[in-house]
Amino acid sequence: MDSKNLLKNKFKVSLLILLVLLIIISLCTGAFFYKYLGKFSKNYNGNAVEKDTSLPTNILFLGMDIGDPAQKNNDSIKRTDTIMLVRLIPKEKKAYIVSIPRDMMIKIKNSSQKINAAFSIGGDSAIKQAVENIMTVNIDYVVKLNYDGFRSFVDAIGGVEMTIDRNMYYDDAAQDLHIKFKKGQTVLLDGKKAEEFFRWRKNNDGTGLANGDLDRIDNQHKFIEKVVEKCTSITIVPKIGKILDILPKYIETDMPPKTLLALGKEAIELNKENVNMYTLKGVPRTIDGISYLIYDKEANTEIINLFSDKDSKGKVKNENSKQIDKSSLKIKVLNGTKTQGLASKYMKELQNKGYKNIEIGNTKETSKSEIQLKDNSLKDTVSSDININKFTNISKNDDNFDIIVILGKDFKN
């Protein structure tokens, strides 16, 4: 056999081996999906509607601090140490990540607060509502990860190599946080060291980041870029099992387990060049002795447009999405409060927005308003017309309706 044919046969064998490997990986991915579905189900804390995972999805990621080490289960004293909104666009293999500074000022119960206090005041719904109000976009799901989970994840992917660009020396015995990095070092950060790098803002002697949390976010973005690079390379494949063993222990989410795993698969297939990171802009201001970042809507227009399902003219960006005829939808509005005529009054509001086929009635008293959907594809349409953030699926007993709106005590017209 001449060298040309030998090379040709070697190429065929190599291609065959590659195809076999791809098939094995695909089978393993399917096996993983079902094997780990039950594990992730234990962390599912909501009844959010399953979304078509081929469509753009907005996910709010919250990195939770420990609060008080002696009261780890006391959510009322915990803060969201890291707040990031991620928009995953599977069809384009793209993702946008925007970090929201912890000092961004919001209004909760008519008082000024930093956004990182929203969770301790009102839990998931409060922080979700705060971000939705600032970004003027709909958030599909919330995912919370504490620092135990963060450390375990970094260890599972084999650590992250970072070059240290400044001295970092900080000790805080109360949080068991001890940071020591020397400028110029290239360090393989394991989970513990990664947490230290991720959280550092200043040294004990007062030196450090000139712009506090804003500069810290820049550091975090550098770290995330390295994580994305590692997780989108072929080297991550043999580590997927370990990652999926670890994450269910630390993730808490309102995302249905099937959706979580499906979107996780989409994330692994991202092109790292198409993962773009931003920081929400604001103006520093001190009010009553407290330092805030005042949101600048105009300065953030470009970022907000990236996360919206609609363009600047209000049209749906996804050209493949079907246009929904509101007048054809069958809707039931139920009053779950003691306020007489609330359902009737709200029916008129919906009619003004183009909905025609509406029935009204009463239901048992409820504190929380919700929207029940027969078809999940209606969510984007409904979200823009009805100011209710809780979505569930319609039960089989009511499946002759497309939408059921339950008005609870929290409802504000």
ChimeraX attribute file (.defattr): number of C-alpha atoms within 10 A of each C-alpha:
attribute: neighborCount
match mode: 1-to-1
recipient: residues
	/A:1	6
	/A:2	6
	/A:3	8
	/A:4	9
	/A:5	10
	/A:6	11
	/A:7	12
	/A:8	11
	/A:9	12
	/A:10	12
	/A:11	12
	/A:12	12
	/A:13	12
	/A:14	12
	/A:15	12
	/A:16	12
	/A:17	12
	/A:18	12
	/A:19	12
	/A:20	12
	/A:21	12
	/A:22	12
	/A:23	12
	/A:24	12
	/A:25	14
	/A:26	12
	/A:27	12
	/A:28	14
	/A:29	16
	/A:30	11
	/A:31	12
	/A:32	15
	/A:33	17
	/A:34	12
	/A:35	13
	/A:36	17
	/A:37	19
	/A:38	13
	/A:39	17
	/A:40	24
	/A:41	17
	/A:42	14
	/A:43	19
	/A:44	19
	/A:45	12
	/A:46	16
	/A:47	13
	/A:48	20
	/A:49	24
	/A:50	20
	/A:51	19
	/A:52	13
	/A:53	17
	/A:54	14
	/A:55	17
	/A:56	21
	/A:57	22
	/A:58	23
	/A:59	20
	/A:60	22
	/A:61	21
	/A:62	24
	/A:63	18
	/A:64	21
	/A:65	20
	/A:66	21
	/A:67	19
	/A:68	14
	/A:69	12
	/A:70	8
	/A:71	11
	/A:72	12
	/A:73	12
	/A:74	13
	/A:75	18
	/A:76	14
	/A:77	16
	/A:78	22
	/A:79	22
	/A:80	23
	/A:81	18
	/A:82	23
	/A:83	22
	/A:84	20
	/A:85	23
	/A:86	21
	/A:87	22
	/A:88	25
	/A:89	20
	/A:90	19
	/A:91	12
	/A:92	13
	/A:93	17
	/A:94	20
	/A:95	24
	/A:96	18
	/A:97	23
	/A:98	22
	/A:99	21
	/A:100	24
	/A:101	27
	/A:102	20
	/A:103	22
	/A:104	21
	/A:105	23
	/A:106	22
	/A:107	12
	/A:108	17
	/A:109	7
	/A:110	7
	/A:111	7
	/A:112	12
	/A:113	18
	/A:114	19
	/A:115	25
	/A:116	25
	/A:117	23
	/A:118	25
	/A:119	22
	/A:120	18
	/A:121	19
	/A:122	15
	/A:123	15
	/A:124	18
	/A:125	14
	/A:126	17
	/A:127	24
	/A:128	23
	/A:129	17
	/A:130	20
	/A:131	21
	/A:132	16
	/A:133	12
	/A:134	18
	/A:135	21
	/A:136	15
	/A:137	18
	/A:138	22
	/A:139	22
	/A:140	23
	/A:141	22
	/A:142	21
	/A:143	17
	/A:144	19
	/A:145	20
	/A:146	18
	/A:147	17
	/A:148	16
	/A:149	19
	/A:150	20
	/A:151	19
	/A:152	21
	/A:153	21
	/A:154	20
	/A:155	19
	/A:156	21
	/A:157	21
	/A:158	16
	/A:159	22
	/A:160	20
	/A:161	16
	/A:162	16
	/A:163	16
	/A:164	16
	/A:165	13
	/A:166	13
	/A:167	17
	/A:168	22
	/A:169	18
	/A:170	20
	/A:171	13
	/A:172	10
	/A:173	8
	/A:174	8
	/A:175	12
	/A:176	9
	/A:177	14
	/A:178	15
	/A:179	19
	/A:180	14
	/A:181	19
	/A:182	14
	/A:183	11
	/A:184	11
	/A:185	13
	/A:186	13
	/A:187	16
	/A:188	14
	/A:189	21
	/A:190	20
	/A:191	23
	/A:192	20
	/A:193	19
	/A:194	22
	/A:195	18
	/A:196	20
	/A:197	21
	/A:198	19
	/A:199	17
	/A:200	23
	/A:201	23
	/A:202	18
	/A:203	16
	/A:204	11
	/A:205	8
	/A:206	9
	/A:207	12
	/A:208	19
	/A:209	17
	/A:210	11
	/A:211	11
	/A:212	14
	/A:213	19
	/A:214	22
	/A:215	16
	/A:216	21
	/A:217	24
	/A:218	16
	/A:219	19
	/A:220	19
	/A:221	20
	/A:222	15
	/A:223	20
	/A:224	15
	/A:225	16
	/A:226	16
	/A:227	17
	/A:228	17
	/A:229	17
	/A:230	19
	/A:231	20
	/A:232	16
	/A:233	14
	/A:234	9
	/A:235	11
	/A:236	17
	/A:237	15
	/A:238	11
	/A:239	13
	/A:240	18
	/A:241	16
	/A:242	14
	/A:243	17
	/A:244	20
	/A:245	14
	/A:246	17
	/A:247	19
	/A:248	19
	/A:249	16
	/A:250	17
	/A:251	17
	/A:252	21
	/A:253	23
	/A:254	19
	/A:255	25
	/A:256	21
	/A:257	21
	/A:258	19
	/A:259	16
	/A:260	21
	/A:261	19
	/A:262	14
	/A:263	19
	/A:264	11
	/A:265	14
	/A:266	18
	/A:267	21
	/A:268	19
	/A:269	15
	/A:270	23
	/A:271	16
	/A:272	21
	/A:273	12
	/A:274	12
	/A:275	19
	/A:276	14
	/A:277	18
	/A:278	17
	/A:279	17
	/A:280	20
	/A:281	20
	/A:282	21
	/A:283	10
	/A:284	15
	/A:285	13
	/A:286	10
	/A:287	9
	/A:288	6
	/A:289	7
	/A:290	10
	/A:291	14
	/A:292	22
	/A:293	20
	/A:294	17
	/A:295	19
	/A:296	13
	/A:297	16
	/A:298	10
	/A:299	12
	/A:300	17
	/A:301	12
	/A:302	11
	/A:303	19
	/A:304	17
	/A:305	15
	/A:306	15
	/A:307	25
	/A:308	21
	/A:309	18
	/A:310	15
	/A:311	13
	/A:312	11
	/A:313	7
	/A:314	9
	/A:315	10
	/A:316	17
	/A:317	13
	/A:318	12
	/A:319	8
	/A:320	8
	/A:321	10
	/A:322	10
	/A:323	9
	/A:324	11
	/A:325	10
	/A:326	18
	/A:327	14
	/A:328	12
	/A:329	17
	/A:330	16
	/A:331	24
	/A:332	20
	/A:333	23
	/A:334	23
	/A:335	25
	/A:336	23
	/A:337	23
	/A:338	13
	/A:339	10
	/A:340	10
	/A:341	14
	/A:342	20
	/A:343	23
	/A:344	16
	/A:345	12
	/A:346	18
	/A:347	22
	/A:348	13
	/A:349	15
	/A:350	18
	/A:351	14
	/A:352	10
	/A:353	13
	/A:354	14
	/A:355	18
	/A:356	17
	/A:357	16
	/A:358	19
	/A:359	15
	/A:360	18
	/A:361	14
	/A:362	17
	/A:363	13
	/A:364	11
	/A:365	14
	/A:366	16
	/A:367	12
	/A:368	16
	/A:369	22
	/A:370	19
	/A:371	22
	/A:372	24
	/A:373	23
	/A:374	20
	/A:375	15
	/A:376	16
	/A:377	17
	/A:378	16
	/A:379	19
	/A:380	14
	/A:381	14
	/A:382	15
	/A:383	17
	/A:384	11
	/A:385	12
	/A:386	14
	/A:387	14
	/A:388	21
	/A:389	18
	/A:390	17
	/A:391	21
	/A:392	17
	/A:393	18
	/A:394	19
	/A:395	12
	/A:396	9
	/A:397	7
	/A:398	13
	/A:399	14
	/A:400	12
	/A:401	20
	/A:402	18
	/A:403	24
	/A:404	24
	/A:405	22
	/A:406	25
	/A:407	27
	/A:408	22
	/A:409	15
	/A:410	12
	/A:411	16
	/A:412	9
	/A:413	11
